[in-house]
Amino acid sequence: MKFFDKFRKSKPGDPNEFWNQLSNKVNLDRSPFQAMTEDELGELISKAQASYRRAISADRAGEISISRKHYQQAFEYLPTHIEALDNYAIGLVEELKFSEAIPFFEQSSVAEPNSPLAFVYLVKCYEETGAKNLSSACAQYLLHHWPDKSPYIDWSHLGKPKGKQHLASPLEEGQVWKYKTRDCDDSSTIWIKLIEPSDDGRVIVHISVSGVQAPDGSLIFISHLPYDVNALLDCVTSKLDVKQDWEREDDHFGEGYGMWFEAYSSGKAGVFTAPLSKVIEGMLQAIPGKN
């Protein structure tokens, strides 16, 4: 018998009673966002989305602790970011940490009651933690609002370790590489910040570049460049055995990524395919006062 079949046979109650209890329990205050300007809210959403995409990439690579850090950042920026909440909680469920997952699924359910995913997982979490009444009430809520959809999920994978996926071998997030630089940038390095697949099947590698010499002799830091993986592989020369410094004051990767992602999603931006040295040279020529 499938997990939800037993609930179909139980006596239905008032489905709204469960929702009322849940919405009263979860204190989801939206008023701070309503007081923001459109630009302020847009910037916040961009930061949340950048953290979320970094979490997805780390999750895909099997870097669980890193992915959870970025999922948390996403829903701390934006408490209604249901994808970050759901993915964070699903990770806990996969480790059989049902009680720890419940608050995040509950927050996601209140943030977006028209999405059934969090409710489905809540039924499982309540059931596993002995909250039979809540499990039944949540299941009845699902069956009432989505009567024609099967809420069944195969739970057989729970408790099993997730394997790593290497999207851009030998490139991995967190690495620092030397690359084919301009003559004046021989000490410059790139940092692999994020690796993700695009909808068209391309793998995009998001990098930062340090130690770039400007025409006035100063060294500058480029926070974000999106690169086609094959083009970047043609640029790199050797991997350095050093750790990435995430605490740089001039590292605005998240903001740069967020602006790029918004433009890329609307077809107004792409990725670099030219040699990195040529890209840097072109960027410097376009900076006012650097010529």
C-alpha positions in Angstrom: 0.0 0.0 0.0 1.3 3.4 -0.9 2.0 5.9 1.9 -1.1 8.1 1.3 -3.6 5.3 0.6 -4.5 4.9 4.3 -5.4 8.6 4.5 -7.8 8.3 1.6 -9.8 5.8 3.7 -9.9 7.9 6.9 -12.8 10.1 7.8 -12.3 13.5 6.3 -12.2 16.5 8.7 -12.2 20.2 8.0 -9.1 20.8 5.9 -9.0 24.5 6.7 -8.5 23.6 10.4 -5.0 22.3 9.7 -4.2 25.4 7.7 -5.4 27.8 10.4 -3.3 26.0 13.0 -0.3 26.1 10.8 -0.6 29.8 9.8 -1.1 30.7 13.4 2.0 28.7 14.4 4.4 30.2 11.8 5.1 33.9 12.3 5.9 34.9 8.8 6.1 38.7 8.8 6.0 40.2 5.3 5.7 43.8 6.5 9.5 44.6 6.1 9.3 43.8 2.4 6.2 45.8 1.9 8.1 48.9 3.3 11.0 48.4 0.8 11.4 50.3 -2.4 11.3 48.4 -5.6 15.1 48.7 -6.0 15.7 47.6 -2.4 13.5 44.6 -2.8 15.1 43.7 -6.2 18.6 43.8 -4.6 17.4 41.6 -1.8 15.9 39.1 -4.2 19.1 39.1 -6.2 21.2 38.3 -3.1 18.8 35.5 -2.1 18.9 34.0 -5.6 22.6 34.2 -5.8 22.9 32.3 -2.5 20.3 29.8 -3.7 22.1 29.0 -6.9 25.4 28.5 -5.1 23.6 26.1 -2.7 22.2 24.2 -5.7 25.6 23.8 -7.2 27.2 22.7 -3.9 24.3 20.3 -3.3 24.9 18.8 -6.7 28.6 18.3 -6.0 27.8 16.5 -2.7 29.2 19.4 -0.5 26.3 19.2 2.0 27.6 21.6 4.6 28.4 24.3 2.0 25.0 23.9 0.3 23.2 24.2 3.7 25.1 27.4 4.5 24.0 29.0 1.2 20.4 27.7 1.5 20.2 29.4 4.9 21.6 32.6 3.5 18.9 32.5 0.8 16.0 32.2 3.2 17.5 34.5 5.7 17.6 37.2 3.0 14.1 36.2 1.8 12.1 34.2 4.3 9.5 33.4 1.6 12.1 31.7 -0.6 10.3 28.3 -0.7 12.8 26.6 -3.0 15.7 27.3 -0.5 13.5 26.3 2.5 12.3 23.1 0.8 15.7 22.0 -0.4 17.3 22.7 3.0 14.6 20.6 4.7 14.7 17.8 2.1 18.4 17.4 2.9 17.5 16.9 6.5 14.8 14.4 5.7 17.3 12.4 3.5 19.4 12.1 6.7 16.3 11.0 8.6 16.3 14.2 10.6 12.5 14.6 10.4 12.0 16.7 13.5 14.6 19.2 12.4 13.1 19.5 9.0 9.5 20.3 10.2 9.9 24.0 10.9 11.3 24.7 7.4 8.6 22.8 5.6 6.0 24.6 7.8 7.5 28.0 6.9 7.5 27.1 3.2 3.9 25.9 3.4 2.8 29.2 4.9 4.9 31.2 2.5 3.3 29.5 -0.5 0.1 27.5 0.3 -0.5 26.8 -3.4 2.6 24.5 -3.6 2.0 21.0 -2.4 5.6 19.8 -2.0 6.2 21.0 1.6 2.8 19.6 2.6 3.7 16.2 1.3 6.9 16.2 3.2 5.2 17.4 6.3 2.9 14.4 6.3 6.0 12.2 6.3 7.8 14.2 9.0 4.8 14.3 11.3 4.2 10.6 10.8 7.9 9.7 11.5 7.9 11.9 14.7 4.8 10.4 16.1 2.5 13.3 15.4 -0.2 11.1 13.9 -3.0 13.7 14.2 -1.0 16.3 12.4 0.0 13.8 9.8 -3.6 12.9 9.1 -4.8 16.5 9.1 -2.0 17.5 6.7 -2.8 14.6 4.4 -6.5 15.5 4.3 -5.5 19.1 3.4 -3.5 17.7 0.5 -6.2 15.4 -0.7 -8.8 18.2 -0.5 -6.8 20.8 -2.4 -5.1 18.5 -4.9 -7.7 15.7 -5.4 -6.5 14.7 -8.9 -2.8 14.6 -8.1 -0.9 11.7 -6.5 1.1 13.0 -3.5 3.0 9.7 -3.3 6.8 10.0 -3.1 9.3 7.1 -3.1 11.0 7.4 0.3 13.3 4.4 -0.3 16.4 6.6 -0.8 16.2 8.1 2.6 19.3 7.6 4.8 21.5 6.8 1.8 24.5 9.0 1.0 24.3 11.2 -2.1 27.0 10.8 -4.7 29.0 13.7 -6.1 28.5 14.9 -9.6 31.4 16.4 -11.5 30.0 18.8 -14.0 33.3 20.4 -15.1 36.1 18.1 -14.3 38.9 19.0 -13.4 37.3 22.3 -12.3 35.6 22.3 -8.9 34.2 25.0 -6.8 36.7 26.6 -4.4 39.7 25.9 -6.5 42.3 28.6 -7.4 43.9 28.4 -10.8 46.7 30.1 -12.8 45.7 30.9 -16.3 47.1 32.3 -19.6 47.5 35.9 -18.5 48.6 39.1 -20.2 52.3 39.8 -19.7 51.6 42.3 -16.9 49.3 39.9 -15.0 51.7 37.0 -14.3 50.6 36.8 -10.6 46.9 36.9 -11.4 44.7 33.9 -10.5 41.1 32.9 -10.9 38.8 31.5 -8.3 36.1 29.0 -9.2 33.1 30.3 -7.3 30.1 28.4 -8.8 29.6 25.7 -11.4 26.0 25.2 -12.8 24.3 23.7 -15.8 22.1 26.0 -17.9 18.8 25.2 -19.4 20.4 24.7 -22.9 22.7 22.0 -21.6 25.8 24.2 -21.3 27.9 24.2 -18.1 28.7 27.7 -16.8 31.6 28.4 -14.5 31.4 31.6 -12.5 34.8 32.9 -11.5 36.5 35.8 -9.7 39.9 37.1 -10.9 42.5 38.6 -8.6 45.7 40.5 -9.3 44.7 42.2 -12.5 46.8 45.2 -13.4 45.0 48.3 -14.5 46.7 50.8 -16.9 47.6 53.1 -14.0 49.6 50.2 -12.4 47.0 49.5 -9.6 45.8 45.9 -9.0 42.1 45.3 -9.2 39.8 42.4 -8.3 37.1 41.3 -10.7 34.3 39.8 -8.6 32.2 37.9 -11.2 32.7 36.6 -14.7 30.4 33.9 -16.2 32.4 31.5 -18.5 31.6 28.6 -20.8 33.3 25.6 -19.2 35.1 24.5 -22.4 36.4 28.0 -23.0 37.7 28.3 -19.5 39.4 25.0 -19.7 41.4 26.4 -22.6 42.5 29.3 -20.4 43.6 27.6 -17.2 47.2 26.3 -16.8 47.7 24.9 -13.3 45.7 24.5 -10.0 47.2 26.0 -6.9 47.2 24.3 -3.5 45.6 27.2 -1.7 42.3 27.9 -0.1 39.8 30.4 -1.4 39.5 33.6 0.7 35.8 34.3 1.0 36.2 37.3 3.3 37.5 39.9 0.9 35.9 43.3 1.3 35.9 43.8 -2.4 34.4 40.4 -3.2 30.9 41.3 -4.4 30.3 38.0 -6.2 26.7 37.5 -5.0 25.6 40.9 -6.3 27.3 40.5 -9.6 25.9 37.0 -10.0 22.4 38.2 -9.1 22.5 41.0 -11.7 23.9 38.6 -14.4 21.3 35.9 -13.6 18.4 38.3 -13.9 19.7 39.5 -17.3 20.6 35.9 -18.5 17.2 34.6 -17.6 15.6 37.3 -19.8 18.0 36.7 -22.7 19.9 40.0 -22.2 23.2 38.4 -21.1 25.4 35.5 -22.0 28.7 33.9 -21.0 32.2 34.5 -22.1 33.9 32.2 -24.6 37.0 34.3 -25.6 40.4 33.9 -23.9 40.3 35.4 -20.4 43.2 37.7 -21.2 41.3 39.2 -24.1 38.1 39.6 -21.9 40.1 41.4 -19.2 41.8 43.7 -21.7 38.4 44.6 -23.2 36.9 45.3 -19.7 39.8 47.6 -18.7 39.4 49.6 -21.9 35.8 50.2 -21.1 36.4 51.5 -17.6 36.3 55.3 -17.4 39.7 56.8 -16.3 41.6 53.6 -16.9 42.7 54.3 -20.4 
